[in-house]
Amino acid sequence: MKTTLAGFLSFSALLVTGMTGLASADFVQGDIGDAAQNPLATPWTRPQATYKIIDPGLPTVTGDGVSAVQSNVIYLNNCKPNGCQVTPGQDNSATNRSSIPDQASTVTPFAYSDSNWQQVVQCVKDTYAAYGVQIVTERPASGNYHMAIVAGRPQDVQMQSGVGGVSPFACGFINNAISFSFANIYGGSVDDVCWTVAQETAHSWGLDHKFDNKDPMTYLQSGPDRKTFQNTAGPCGEFSARNCQCGGSNMNSHQMIMGTFGSSTPTPPTVTITAPKQGDSVQAGFAIRADITDDVGATKAELRIDGNLVATINAAPWVFNAPMTLGQGNHTIKITGYDVGGTPDDASITVAIGAPCKKAADCSNDTDTCVDGRCVPGEGVDGGLGDTCTGNPECKSGQCASDGSGNSYCVESCDPELDGCPGDFGCITAGTGSVCWPGAGGGGGCSTNNDAAGLSFFGLGLGALLLSRRRRRR
Ligand SMILES: [Zn+2]
């Protein structure tokens, strides 16, 4: 099967190399740990087992499920007491839909004691201890999560005996995936189940099999009973080394997982409020801008004013507008940023709301202009109102608007009732709100368009005017 990154979504199954079943008889035992480390260079004649790559044949599975890391939660589901119902389709842990089974299926419950289960859970936690993941045994009430089914037998989902586990695999992070570790064929061996869970979960964030008997991505039963993700680059492969399915000849399991989830030692994001500044005098509706940086990624920011949660944003740019209803006097502005693992950091400033401006001259900062009674960075300021832009982050307001005819400017929200844009701007409707747009008003000013030209321009362009404010992160 040709494996290209775009179209490649297949399954990789851990074959049972363990204590039971016919499969083990053919498999490598003994001294493989002492064998040549580079079997590509050294002819390798040991028995080969089947590497299971199954074309799922599901038209909806195209690899589109591969995405940026959206959750660090791994839900271990033992399917007690009634089994786990799964239906075929593109993976969705919350609805028990899985790309693995061919038909609606029931995975039989974990067959061993609660104490055995606790040991499996602890082993999986230990195996992932270095990384920024959360391992839970209750289904999360909301949000994205990986569901690792740790129960049943391969036949429960129409797989052949000898398959120890299976996961969707797509050379990247599959959001809301469901992996299967068929615990009931391992006779209660905590280490074997734990190894399988580690391997199957990691497949769903893009790890291949590794030809390394110390790593849970291995097929080799030699080496330590308890495998741990190795911080060494080495060849992929099952019973011999091969190039990696997702490119390259080497894989480093530890680095891949660290790159996906970061370290378990929380490295909080860094939050800096860049506007306004501590102690600034501002007007109602002022913009609040923050920089949030993180080693893995910032995923959320909350604005609190005087301790009350006002707004939440889930992607950069981290720009808020304070409510117009905020009264005069001092206010505490607090921005809390979160990384993928939910680790927070915050920054606070105090600002004072003074009397609203009527014109630019009322603003204490002489590069500001006045919009609807609030002072905002004006023309001539980089990213100020009316400056050309290609994206939201370039604008002090966090809003870059385009008329669809090649004109893009930094804009400020405005209220058409107030007609409070500066003289050479007009307040026009755009998307769900209104913005100050150059030349759209009757004011003239620096606009070279006369009113008639401006109106006709917007008569054509208005329908195409689009705010990119809500553009989602890829
Ligand atoms: Zn595997």
Boltz pocket constraint, residues with backbone or C-beta under 6 A from the ligand:
constraints:
  - pocket:
      binder: B
      contacts: [[A, 12], [A, 13], [A, 14], [A, 165], [A, 199], [A, 200], [A, 203], [A, 209], [A, 217]]
      max_distance: 6.0
